[in-house]
Amino acid sequence: MAAQVSPVKQGKPGVSRAARLSVAPMMDWTDRHCRYLHRLLSSRALLYTEMVTAPALVRGGATHLLSFNAEEHPVALQLGGSDPAELAEAARMGAAAGYDEINLNVGCPSDRVQSGTFGAVLMKDPGLVAECCAAMIEASPVEVTVKCRIGVDDQDPEVVLPEFIARVSAAGVQRFAIHARKAWLQGLSPKQNRDVPPLDYNLALRMKGLFPALHLSVNGGIGSLDEAEAFLEQGFDGVMIGRVAYHSPTEILAQADRRIFGAGEDSDPVQVALAMMPYAERHIASGGKLAQVTRHMLGLFTGRPGARNWRRVLSEQAHRPGVGPELIEEALSSILDAQAA
Ligand SMILES: Cc1cc2nc3c(=O)[nH]c(=O)nc-3n(C[C@H](O)[C@H](O)[C@H](O)COP(=O)(O)O)c2cc1C
């Protein structure tokens, strides 16, 4: 079932190693400011962009969507689309822009995405996904990976998931992130589709038994670094974390280099906050707004003394005209006071 028929391009080894822990692609959340923050917290975890659609890049010329900070590596570009030639061109553009990996979204159930035949609906057409991936692999010098669900609607995941992985890996994809629940394309909002369909981690893990040579990451509902370690011990090659990494980035990323990758120091969120000040300054100097950066920092001290005040100062004041990066230092005082108390 898992026979690989096409020549496989090897990805950069460092990138699949980084996929031991990744922060999931999240629209409107994992933009470049968010990724810069996450990179300060962990020098090793793999970071994903928000999804960028192939039509926006190829037909819309929206190449600004490809820009990122050099510090973000290793960083993967997630693409949405279902036209092999267009995806191939988008993958070529992504690789030329310097991304370390190109990922195809086969998991997102939002209406907007469905209307263009993107995302989770493609679980129904593994042949087309395989064709898209083959074209992307041909066009891209960097590794092409897939993020998928275990099925959609009334599909039987026990049947659909192994068949999907077999066909797509036969096209040359060696690394998958499996969001271990179905998407229901009718009747649930995208948000409900991240919580309501039950998780089936065991099915995802059985894929590792069926396809031992593939690199498989588990995604969905993972809430701590302890849980991530447990999944790795069970046999997954990687763990992908979305919402908790966004809302509590320190909890997931500050100890990740040492605990998940076995090298490096834990990061200190106070130092990370301070290191965001020159970044925010550069962003403002280039015409951006402070709040575009600080909105991703609200969860930096989640669960720690002073966190509520930190959030309040940033969320209430960062939008005000003329406010600069010194607001970060001001907000930090509640954390430092609480630490000193
Ligand atoms: C705000 C938000 C936006 C998302 N956007 C994307 C996306 O662009 N592409 C994608 O593949 N998944 C997207 N997802 C799904 C996440 O990547 C992830 O699969 C999902 O949240 C489950 O993981 P978690 O339980 O760790 O959050 C999004 C999730 C959230 C919360």
The ligand as an ORCA input file, in Angstrom:
! r2SCAN-3c Opt
* xyz 0 1
  C      -7.596     31.050     14.060
  C      -7.244     29.758     13.365
  C      -6.906     29.774     12.024
  C      -6.540     28.587     11.363
  N      -6.109     28.658     10.061
  C      -5.624     27.530      9.464
  C      -4.983     27.586      8.200
  O      -4.819     28.654      7.593
  N      -4.548     26.424      7.651
  C      -4.696     25.232      8.302
  O      -4.266     24.198      7.776
  N      -5.270     25.152      9.501
  C      -5.711     26.267     10.107
  N      -6.211     26.199     11.377
  C      -6.243     24.905     12.074
  C      -4.960     24.708     12.885
  O      -3.830     24.677     12.037
  C      -5.022     23.378     13.673
  O      -5.122     22.303     12.769
  C      -6.228     23.331     14.604
  O      -6.385     24.531     15.330
  C      -6.098     22.142     15.580
  O      -4.937     22.242     16.361
  P      -4.983     22.816     17.881
  O      -6.062     22.027     18.585
  O      -3.622     22.563     18.429
  O      -5.368     24.247     17.788
  C      -6.582     27.354     12.054
  C      -6.938     27.351     13.412
  C      -7.250     28.535     14.064
  C      -7.614     28.506     15.539
*
